[in-house]
Amino acid sequence: MHIVVCIKQVPDSAQIRVHPVTNTIMRQGVPAIVNPYDLFALEEALRLKDRFGGRVTMLCMGPPQAEEALRKCISFGATDAILVTDRAFAGADTLATSYALAAAIRRIGQEQSVDLVFTGKQTIDGDTAQVGPGIAKRLGLNLLTYVSKVVEVDLDGRLLKVERRAEGGVQLLQTTLPSLITMLEGTNEMRFASLDDMLRAGRHAVRRWNKDDAGIEDLTKIGLKGSPTVVSKVFGPTPRSQKADLQVVADSTPNDVVLNLLGKLFTTHPQLEEELVERLSA
């Protein structure tokens, strides 16, 4: 079994700041981490590797320093790692990113056929959830999004059965291999890296592919040229000046507290009382 796991190195969202003048994200001094949602995909891939054997190839498109994220994944037990890095990829949006990653996966498949592709449900910096489905569309893979559990994998019959989280319940889906799975958060717990794997990660030769190595055929579909999305402004939420209204309930009954709150609410928003009366009388 050969599994490809796509990851992204992202800035730690807990430490991101927005420049007060330019309204752009200040990345200086912000540590980079593996996108947390991608770790759920990696753990699921490693569990399948433990059951069926085979290989888990990590794939990341990013700057040279993203090699650190790939080495971290190697320390968890991944087999190989490929970093797709080239100045031609700079400024890529989700459309251009999915094109580049799909080309790289197609090139990986020439070395050994790919049975499954895993991604996280989305990244914490973009939150679009578009790259995984974009890769599946470009490669003609069966797409399974928001997967909460891989129920069964039949390599002989080339069948895959998963549970998918949906509104109002859980769907049990069956499809054929090869497929692409986007894993939901909270579906598993990332294992600890063993000492042997950590030492192996330090020695591992992460392969670096430029645009030619990744098999990019059309340069107009990568980087800024292949990115129709334009981010006009990035800004943080405006702090609210109004403070919360505290209610003391020690010497009041719940009924008195509710009436007091409704009185203040209707005083502040008189139209709300009219709408409420109209609805109740309808």
C-alpha positions, 0 to 999 in steps of 0.5 A: 500500500502506498499512501501520500499525505499532503501537509502544509507548514503554517504560522502558529495562529496563537501568535499571529499579529496584524500590522496596525497600519498595513493591515497585513499579517506580521510573520516575523518572529512567529513560529511555523508549525505543521498544520494541526488538521494535517496531523489527523490525516498523518496519524490515520495514514500511519495506522493503515501503514501499521495494518497493511505495511507499505509506504507513507510519502509526505508531500509539502509545497512551500519555502525551503524552511518547510523541510522542518515540517516534513522532518517532524512527520518523518519522526512520527513514522512516515517513510519518505518526504518530498518538498516542492519548492520553487520561486515560481510557486510564490503567491499561489492560491488554492487553485494554483496549489492544487495544480502543483500538488496534483502534478507532484502526486502524479510524478510520485505515482510514476515511482510507485502507484498511489492507493490513497491520498490524505489531507487535513480538512483545511488549513488554519491560515486559509480555512478554505478546505479547497486544496484537497478536493482540487487535487482529487478533481485534477487526478480523477480520484474519488473524493471523501471529505470530513471523514471521521473514521476509516472503517475498512480497506480491501486492497484485493477488492480495491474497496474503501469504506469510511464514516463521514460526518454530515449535518444531522448524522454520520454517513457510511460510504463505500467507494473504490481505490484510489481515493482522496480523504480529507480527515476531520479533526478529533478523529484520532490522537497523534502518536509520540515520536520514537527515538529511532524515528527521531534519529532517522528524521535527522538523517533523512534526505528530504527530496526537493523538487522544483517546478520541473521535477514536479512535472509542471506542464503549464507555468501559467497555472502556478504561482501568481499567474495561476492564482485568480484569487486576490486578498485585498485586505487582512484585518483583525476584529474590531474590539467591542467598546461595550462591556458585558452587563452583569446581573446580581442574582444573590437576592433575586429570584430567576423570574426577577432577573429575567424580567430585568434583562428583558426590560433592559433589552427592550429599552435598548432595542425597542423594535425587538419588543414590537417584533416579538409581540407580532410573532407571538400574536400571529 
